[in-house]
Amino acid sequence: MKLEDLQENWNKFGETDPLWGILAWPDKTENRWQVDAFFETGVEEIDAVLAYVADLGLEPGFDAALDFGCGVGRLSQALARRFDIVHGVDISPAMIELAQQYNHHGERCRYHLNETDDLRLFEDKTFDFIYSNITLQHMPPRYASAYIAEFLRLLTPGGVLIFQIPSAPKRRLRRLIQPLRPTRPWRMYQKWRYGDHPVMDMYGIPQTQVLQLLKTHGGKLVDVQSDDSADAAWISYRYCVTKPLS
Ligand SMILES: C[S@@+](CC[C@H](N)C(=O)[O-])C[C@H]1O[C@@H](n2cnc3c(N)ncnc32)[C@H](O)[C@@H]1O
């Protein structure tokens, strides 16, 4: 699956039902999210995540944060209440355009369209805090792995990285067909089944591979928690990682 296909799919959500594309609550389809209520979920999420970081005894700086897969800025806006500068990155032009419209923090919250499978738009050691939720689960593992490696390059020593990614489908049959999903025949099947409607494809990386990836790129795992923000059909985890000072 090419990155352009991923972009086209997410841009369709951005153009048709962006808030539901981000938080797919069953009663909020067809643009039924109230904007204030939607952004309030971001504030609650970020407050809870930063409380969790503090409970772990971690003390990242509060200069700069990255929100990867920012969508319309639900989490970036909440991060901007706590960090001096926030950068939100997304692959969908429509999402980024909306994020800019919903921005209440001026230059302190900057949004970037990124159409590459890396984050070369940022220099090494730029961010004290990197957060990515319900994003890596929607791309084939080779892309998710590349971005996780990039997160560790971008993290300041002593910084904190938190991301969520599923490990495997819960059901055996789904585990068996999962490798087909990024392939061309699967995409043709989806096109036949859903036509031009965007789809919320799910992918994961087994926990053992995530841990190996973190080690390879200099990350130190602090904590890993079961996570229920993914599709209920998946086993999913939230990883909390630091980059050692030396
Ligand atoms: C389910 S939404 C979650 C948005 C945000 N993390 C939140 O929780 O409010 C997933 C987002 O990831 C973005 N996305 C998907 N693939 C991406 C990629 N390769 N790079 C950056 N963003 C991507 C989509 O455009 C979409 O805005």
The ligand as an SDF file (V2000), in Angstrom:
LIG
                    3D

 27 29  0  0  0  0  0  0  0  0999 V2000
   -8.1670    8.5160   13.9050 C   0  0  0  0  0  0  0  0  0  0  0  0
   -7.3870   10.0180   13.4730 S   0  0  0  0  0  0  0  0  0  0  0  0
   -6.6780   10.5030   15.0400 C   0  0  0  0  0  0  0  0  0  0  0  0
   -6.3070   11.9670   15.1360 C   0  0  0  0  0  0  0  0  0  0  0  0
   -5.6870   12.4070   16.4630 C   0  0  0  0  0  0  0  0  0  0  0  0
   -4.5540   11.5950   16.8180 N   0  0  0  0  0  0  0  0  0  0  0  0
   -6.6920   12.4170   17.5760 C   0  0  0  0  0  0  0  0  0  0  0  0
   -6.7000   11.4470   18.3650 O   0  0  0  0  0  0  0  0  0  0  0  0
   -7.4590   13.3770   17.6640 O   0  0  0  0  0  0  0  0  0  0  0  0
   -5.9290    9.4750   12.5680 C   0  0  0  0  0  0  0  0  0  0  0  0
   -5.1970   10.6170   11.9130 C   0  0  0  0  0  0  0  0  0  0  0  0
   -3.9520   10.1250   11.4450 O   0  0  0  0  0  0  0  0  0  0  0  0
   -3.6740   10.7290   10.2090 C   0  0  0  0  0  0  0  0  0  0  0  0
   -2.6930    9.9130    9.5060 N   0  0  0  0  0  0  0  0  0  0  0  0
   -2.8730    8.7020    8.9100 C   0  0  0  0  0  0  0  0  0  0  0  0
   -1.7200    8.2890    8.3540 N   0  0  0  0  0  0  0  0  0  0  0  0
   -0.7920    9.2510    8.6270 C   0  0  0  0  0  0  0  0  0  0  0  0
    0.5950    9.3990    8.3140 C   0  0  0  0  0  0  0  0  0  0  0  0
    1.2580    8.4740    7.6000 N   0  0  0  0  0  0  0  0  0  0  0  0
    1.2300   10.5100    8.7330 N   0  0  0  0  0  0  0  0  0  0  0  0
    0.5620   11.4570    9.4420 C   0  0  0  0  0  0  0  0  0  0  0  0
   -0.7490   11.3740    9.7560 N   0  0  0  0  0  0  0  0  0  0  0  0
   -1.4160   10.2770    9.3570 C   0  0  0  0  0  0  0  0  0  0  0  0
   -5.0260   10.8500    9.5290 C   0  0  0  0  0  0  0  0  0  0  0  0
   -5.0590   11.7920    8.4880 O   0  0  0  0  0  0  0  0  0  0  0  0
   -5.9080   11.2340   10.7100 C   0  0  0  0  0  0  0  0  0  0  0  0
   -5.9960   12.6220   10.8610 O   0  0  0  0  0  0  0  0  0  0  0  0
  1  2  1  0
  2  3  1  0
  2 10  1  0
  3  4  1  0
  4  5  1  0
  5  6  1  0
  5  7  1  0
  7  8  2  0
  7  9  1  0
 10 11  1  0
 11 12  1  0
 11 26  1  0
 12 13  1  0
 13 14  1  0
 13 24  1  0
 14 15  1  0
 14 23  1  0
 15 16  2  0
 16 17  1  0
 17 18  1  0
 17 23  2  0
 18 19  1  0
 18 20  2  0
 20 21  1  0
 21 22  2  0
 22 23  1  0
 24 25  1  0
 24 26  1  0
 26 27  1  0
M  CHG  2   2   1   9  -1
M  END
$$$$
